[in-house]
């Protein structure tokens, strides 16, 4: 019986030693096991176009893209249009103050609060682009049915404005 106990203890000890040895070799040779990336690796950093003071985009709300950067949104009368995107000033130290939705030449909604968009900051390798996210819900109570033209534009702290996207709004009964 003593022989059996020693045999089991010996087998367990040898097995544990082999596992520890393999683990140490693996950790010594494969440091990648312990690496945790701090951010996703980018293969291409986007460049800020020369002469641009404001960059941005409308990410959501388009039903069908149209040529020339115009999209069409089809909504019923007395409903909402949800817009979402990002806007940033390319001038260091300057910020975006507001994003506006202008419909038929009239400002119908403005957003002055922004949230983090780390994907934008990473894409341009500019940490100051992080607070660039915006979203707005535009109430269409006083908009008649038919075709309407709008645009989303951003304004920076120097008062400069730039269009982010033109939109065609089809309001239906």
Backbone as numpy.savetxt, mean C-alpha at the origin, in Angstrom:
# Nx Ny Nz CAx CAy CAz Cx Cy Cz
18.09 -57.42 33.92 17.27 -56.24 33.92 18.14 -54.99 33.92
19.24 -55.01 34.60 20.16 -53.89 34.59 20.70 -53.66 33.19
20.96 -54.77 32.51 21.46 -54.67 31.15 20.46 -53.94 30.24
19.18 -54.23 30.37 18.15 -53.60 29.56 18.04 -52.10 29.87
18.14 -51.73 31.13 18.05 -50.32 31.49 19.23 -49.56 30.90
20.43 -50.13 31.02 21.60 -49.48 30.44 21.48 -49.39 28.92
20.95 -50.44 28.32 20.81 -50.44 26.86 19.86 -49.33 26.43
18.75 -49.15 27.11 17.79 -48.09 26.78 18.41 -46.72 27.04
19.08 -46.58 28.16 19.69 -45.29 28.49 20.80 -44.97 27.49
21.56 -45.97 27.12 22.63 -45.77 26.16 22.05 -45.38 24.81
21.01 -46.04 24.35 20.40 -45.74 23.06 19.81 -44.34 23.06
19.15 -43.95 24.11 18.56 -42.61 24.19 19.65 -41.56 24.23
20.70 -41.80 24.98 21.80 -40.84 25.09 22.51 -40.70 23.75
22.76 -41.81 23.06 23.41 -41.75 21.76 22.51 -41.03 20.76
21.23 -41.34 20.76 20.28 -40.68 19.86 20.22 -39.19 20.11
20.17 -38.80 21.37 20.14 -37.38 21.73 21.45 -36.70 21.33
22.56 -37.36 21.51 23.85 -36.80 21.12 23.91 -36.57 19.62
23.42 -37.55 18.84 23.41 -37.39 17.39 22.52 -36.22 16.96
21.38 -36.09 17.57 20.47 -34.98 17.25 21.12 -33.64 17.56
21.74 -33.54 18.74 22.42 -32.30 19.11 23.58 -32.00 18.17
24.33 -33.02 17.80 25.45 -32.83 16.89 24.96 -32.35 15.52
23.93 -32.96 14.99 23.37 -32.54 13.70 22.82 -31.11 13.78
22.17 -30.79 14.87 21.63 -29.45 15.05 22.75 -28.41 15.11
23.80 -28.69 15.82 24.92 -27.77 15.90 25.60 -27.59 14.55
25.79 -28.68 13.82 26.39 -28.59 12.49 25.50 -27.77 11.57
24.20 -28.04 11.62 23.26 -27.31 10.76 23.25 -25.82 11.10
23.24 -25.47 12.36 23.26 -24.07 12.74 24.57 -23.40 12.38
25.66 -24.15 12.49 26.97 -23.58 12.15 27.08 -23.33 10.64
26.60 -24.24 9.84 26.73 -24.13 8.39 25.60 -23.30 7.76
24.42 -23.27 8.37 23.24 -22.64 7.77 22.72 -21.50 8.64
23.38 -20.37 8.59 22.95 -19.24 9.39 21.60 -18.70 8.95
21.17 -19.01 7.75 19.89 -18.52 7.25 18.73 -19.02 8.08
18.92 -20.11 8.83 17.83 -20.63 9.66 17.43 -19.59 10.71
18.38 -18.83 11.20 18.10 -17.87 12.26 17.79 -16.47 11.75
17.90 -16.24 10.45 17.68 -14.90 9.91 16.19 -14.61 9.76
15.81 -13.43 10.20 14.46 -12.94 10.02 14.57 -11.64 9.26
14.04 -11.57 8.03 14.19 -10.34 7.25 13.44 -9.19 7.90
14.05 -8.00 7.91 13.41 -6.83 8.50 12.39 -6.22 7.56
12.54 -6.43 6.26 11.57 -5.96 5.26 11.75 -6.79 4.00
10.75 -6.83 3.15 10.91 -7.62 1.93 12.02 -7.07 1.05
12.74 -7.96 0.44 13.83 -7.54 -0.45 13.24 -7.01 -1.75
13.73 -5.88 -2.20 13.27 -5.29 -3.45 14.30 -5.55 -4.53
13.81 -5.94 -5.69 14.72 -6.16 -6.80 14.87 -4.89 -7.62
13.91 -3.96 -7.49 13.96 -2.73 -8.26 13.39 -1.59 -7.43
14.12 -0.52 -7.31 13.66 0.66 -6.60 13.13 1.64 -7.62
11.90 2.11 -7.41 11.29 3.07 -8.34 11.94 4.43 -8.16
12.09 5.15 -9.24 12.70 6.48 -9.23 11.60 7.54 -9.27
11.84 8.65 -8.59 10.94 9.79 -8.65 11.21 10.50 -9.97
10.18 10.70 -10.80 10.40 11.39 -12.08 10.92 12.81 -11.86
11.88 13.26 -12.65 12.42 14.61 -12.50 11.32 15.66 -12.66
11.35 16.68 -11.81 10.37 17.76 -11.89 9.05 17.46 -11.21
8.89 16.27 -10.63 7.65 15.92 -9.95 7.71 16.39 -8.50
6.68 17.10 -8.09 6.57 17.54 -6.70 5.65 16.64 -5.90
4.67 16.04 -6.59 3.69 15.18 -5.94 3.55 13.91 -6.76
3.56 12.76 -6.06 3.31 11.47 -6.68 2.12 10.83 -5.99
1.42 9.97 -6.71 0.32 9.25 -6.08 -0.47 8.44 -7.07
-1.46 7.71 -6.54 -2.30 6.86 -7.37 -3.61 6.59 -6.66
-4.62 6.26 -7.45 -5.89 5.77 -6.92 -5.85 4.26 -7.11
-5.92 3.52 -6.00 -5.78 2.07 -6.05 -7.09 1.35 -6.34
-8.19 1.82 -5.76 -9.45 1.10 -5.86 -10.58 1.99 -6.34
-11.66 1.38 -6.75 -12.94 1.99 -7.08 -13.25 1.99 -8.55
-12.35 1.58 -9.40 -12.62 1.64 -10.83 -13.27 0.34 -11.30
-14.41 0.47 -11.99 -15.07 -0.70 -12.54 -14.41 -1.16 -13.83
-14.05 -0.21 -14.68 -13.42 -0.59 -15.94 -12.42 0.48 -16.35
-11.17 0.08 -16.59 -10.18 1.06 -17.01 -10.45 1.54 -18.43
-10.16 2.77 -18.69 -10.31 3.37 -20.01 -8.95 3.85 -20.47
-8.75 3.99 -21.78 -7.47 4.50 -22.28 -7.20 5.91 -21.78
-5.96 6.25 -21.65 -5.57 7.60 -21.25 -5.67 7.84 -19.76
-5.72 6.78 -18.96 -5.75 6.95 -17.51 -7.11 7.27 -16.94
-8.17 7.22 -17.74 -9.51 7.50 -17.25 -10.20 6.18 -16.95
-10.87 6.11 -15.82 -11.63 4.92 -15.47 -13.09 5.28 -15.31
-13.96 4.28 -15.39 -15.38 4.53 -15.23 -15.87 3.84 -13.98
-16.67 4.55 -13.20 -17.31 4.01 -12.01 -18.81 4.08 -12.26
-19.50 2.96 -12.11 -20.94 2.91 -12.30 -21.58 2.70 -10.93
-22.45 3.65 -10.53 -23.09 3.58 -9.22 -24.55 4.02 -9.33
-25.41 3.54 -8.43 -26.79 4.02 -8.43 -26.90 5.40 -7.77
-28.02 6.08 -8.06 -28.28 7.39 -7.46 -28.35 7.25 -5.94
-27.96 8.28 -5.22 -27.99 8.34 -3.74 -27.15 7.24 -3.08
-26.00 6.95 -3.66 -25.12 5.94 -3.08 -23.78 6.56 -2.73
-22.78 5.73 -2.52 -21.43 6.16 -2.16 -20.43 5.63 -3.18
-19.33 6.35 -3.31 -18.17 5.88 -4.07 -17.01 5.84 -3.09
-16.41 4.69 -2.93 -15.26 4.54 -2.05 -13.98 4.61 -2.88
-13.12 5.56 -2.53 -11.85 5.74 -3.23 -10.72 5.51 -2.23
-9.64 4.92 -2.72 -8.50 4.62 -1.87 -7.23 4.72 -2.69
-6.15 5.20 -2.07 -4.89 5.30 -2.80 -3.78 5.85 -1.94
-2.82 6.50 -2.59 -1.69 7.09 -1.87 -1.26 8.35 -2.59
-0.69 9.27 -1.81 -0.15 10.52 -2.35 0.98 10.97 -1.44
2.05 11.48 -2.05 3.20 11.92 -1.26 3.90 13.08 -1.97
4.51 13.92 -1.16 5.33 15.00 -1.70 6.74 14.47 -1.91
7.33 14.79 -3.05 8.69 14.32 -3.34 9.75 15.27 -2.78
9.31 16.42 -2.28 10.23 17.41 -1.73 10.47 17.07 -0.26
11.72 16.80 0.14 11.99 16.47 1.54 11.50 17.57 2.47
10.84 17.16 3.55 10.31 18.10 4.54 8.92 18.62 4.22
8.41 18.37 3.03 7.06 18.80 2.66 6.12 17.61 2.76
4.86 17.89 3.06 3.88 16.82 3.20 2.64 17.11 2.37
1.85 16.07 2.15 0.56 16.25 1.50 -0.43 16.71 2.57
-1.13 17.79 2.27 -2.09 18.35 3.21 -3.50 17.83 3.01
-3.86 17.53 1.74 -5.21 17.03 1.48 -5.25 16.31 0.13
-6.20 15.42 0.03 -6.55 14.76 -1.22 -8.02 15.10 -1.45
-8.34 15.59 -2.65 -9.70 16.04 -2.96 -10.29 15.24 -4.12
-11.62 15.04 -4.05 -12.35 14.47 -5.18 -13.20 15.60 -5.76
-12.91 15.94 -7.00 -13.58 17.05 -7.68 -14.47 16.45 -8.76
-15.77 16.73 -8.67 -16.74 16.17 -9.60 -17.43 17.31 -10.33
-17.36 17.29 -11.65 -17.95 18.34 -12.50 -17.47 19.73 -12.07
-16.19 19.84 -11.72 -15.60 21.13 -11.37 -15.87 21.58 -9.95
-16.50 20.77 -9.14 -16.84 21.14 -7.77 -16.24 20.13 -6.79
-15.57 20.62 -5.75 -14.99 19.72 -4.75 -16.13 19.14 -3.92
-16.25 17.80 -3.96 -17.34 17.14 -3.22 -16.85 16.39 -1.99
-15.52 16.15 -1.90 -14.99 15.46 -0.72 -13.50 15.75 -0.60
-13.04 15.88 0.65 -11.61 16.07 0.92 -11.19 15.15 2.05
-9.96 14.69 1.96 -9.38 13.86 3.02 -8.10 14.53 3.50
-7.99 14.72 4.82 -6.80 15.35 5.40 -6.06 14.42 6.36
-6.55 13.22 6.52 -5.91 12.24 7.41 -5.29 11.13 6.57
-4.06 10.76 6.94 -3.32 9.78 6.16 -2.87 8.64 7.06
-2.69 7.47 6.47 -2.25 6.30 7.22 -1.01 5.71 6.55
-0.28 4.85 7.25 0.98 4.32 6.72 0.78 3.44 5.48
1.64 3.65 4.49 1.74 2.79 3.31 3.22 2.43 3.16
3.63 1.41 3.91 5.04 1.02 3.90 5.45 0.43 2.55
4.48 -0.07 1.77 4.80 -0.58 0.44 5.27 0.55 -0.47
4.67 1.73 -0.33 5.08 2.89 -1.13 6.48 3.34 -0.71
6.71 3.44 0.59 8.03 3.85 1.09 9.11 2.87 0.63
8.81 1.57 0.67 9.79 0.56 0.26 10.02 0.60 -1.26
8.96 0.82 -2.03 9.10 0.83 -3.48 10.02 1.95 -3.96
9.98 3.09 -3.28 10.82 4.22 -3.67 12.08 4.33 -2.82
12.24 3.45 -1.81 13.35 3.51 -0.86 13.41 4.88 -0.20
12.22 5.40 0.16 12.09 6.70 0.81 11.21 6.56 2.04
11.80 6.46 3.24 10.99 6.32 4.45 10.00 7.46 4.65
10.31 8.65 4.11 9.41 9.79 4.28 8.13 9.65 3.44
8.04 8.64 2.59 6.82 8.38 1.81 5.83 7.49 2.57
6.17 7.06 3.78 5.34 6.08 4.50 3.94 6.58 4.81
3.77 7.79 5.30 2.44 8.29 5.68 1.73 8.87 4.46
1.44 8.02 3.49 0.87 8.49 2.23 -0.49 7.89 1.90
-0.97 6.95 2.67 -2.23 6.30 2.37 -3.43 7.18 2.69
-4.46 7.09 1.87 -5.69 7.84 2.10 -6.88 7.03 1.59
-8.03 7.32 2.12 -9.27 6.75 1.61 -10.41 7.71 1.93
-11.41 7.68 1.07 -12.57 8.54 1.27 -13.81 7.85 0.74
-14.92 8.17 1.36 -16.21 7.67 0.92 -17.02 8.89 0.49
-17.32 8.98 -0.80 -17.98 10.15 -1.37 -19.48 9.87 -1.45
-20.27 10.66 -0.74 -21.72 10.52 -0.76 -22.28 11.24 -1.98
-23.13 10.55 -2.73 -23.64 11.09 -4.00 -25.11 11.49 -3.89
-25.52 12.06 -2.76 -26.93 12.43 -2.58 -27.42 13.50 -3.54
-26.61 14.50 -3.79 -27.06 15.62 -4.63 -26.54 15.53 -6.07
-26.18 14.33 -6.52 -25.68 14.13 -7.88 -26.80 13.48 -8.70
-27.16 14.12 -9.82 -28.20 13.59 -10.70 -27.67 12.40 -11.49
-28.61 11.60 -12.00 -28.21 10.47 -12.84 -27.62 11.00 -14.15
-26.74 10.20 -14.75 -26.08 10.59 -15.98 -24.58 10.46 -15.87
-23.87 10.99 -16.87 -22.42 10.93 -16.92 -21.83 12.16 -16.22
-20.84 11.94 -15.41 -20.15 13.01 -14.69 -18.64 12.77 -14.81
-17.88 13.87 -14.81 -16.43 13.77 -14.89 -15.81 14.26 -13.60
-14.84 13.51 -13.12 -14.19 13.89 -11.88 -12.71 13.61 -11.93
-12.06 14.07 -10.89 -10.63 13.79 -10.75 -10.29 13.78 -9.27
-9.24 13.05 -8.95 -8.69 13.03 -7.61 -7.38 13.79 -7.69
-7.21 14.78 -6.81 -5.97 15.54 -6.81 -5.45 15.72 -5.40
-4.14 15.89 -5.30 -3.47 16.07 -4.01 -2.86 17.45 -3.95
-2.79 18.01 -2.74 -2.18 19.32 -2.52 -1.14 19.19 -1.42
0.05 19.78 -1.65 1.12 19.68 -0.65 1.13 20.91 0.26
2.07 20.94 1.19 2.14 22.01 2.18 2.56 23.34 1.59
3.05 23.36 0.34 3.36 24.61 -0.35 2.19 25.12 -1.19
1.08 24.35 -1.21 -0.09 24.75 -1.99 -0.10 24.23 -3.41
0.94 23.50 -3.81 0.96 22.92 -5.15 -0.03 21.77 -5.23
-0.70 21.62 -6.37 -1.64 20.51 -6.57 -1.21 19.69 -7.78
-1.61 18.43 -7.76 -1.33 17.55 -8.89 -2.46 16.53 -8.99
-2.93 16.27 -10.21 -3.97 15.24 -10.38 -3.40 13.84 -10.17
-4.16 13.00 -9.49 -3.75 11.61 -9.30 -4.43 10.69 -10.30
-5.69 11.01 -10.64 -6.44 10.17 -11.60 -7.69 10.90 -12.05
-8.04 10.75 -13.32 -9.32 11.23 -13.85 -10.31 10.08 -13.84
-11.56 10.40 -13.56 -12.59 9.37 -13.46 -13.84 9.79 -14.21
-14.51 8.80 -14.80 -15.83 9.01 -15.38 -16.82 8.32 -14.45
-17.81 9.05 -13.99 -18.79 8.53 -13.05 -20.13 8.42 -13.77
-20.62 7.20 -13.88 -21.94 6.97 -14.49 -22.92 6.69 -13.36
-23.80 7.64 -13.10 -24.81 7.50 -12.05 -26.09 7.00 -12.71
-26.60 5.86 -12.25 -27.78 5.27 -12.87 -28.94 5.21 -11.88
-30.17 5.16 -12.42 -31.38 5.09 -11.59 -31.51 3.73 -10.94
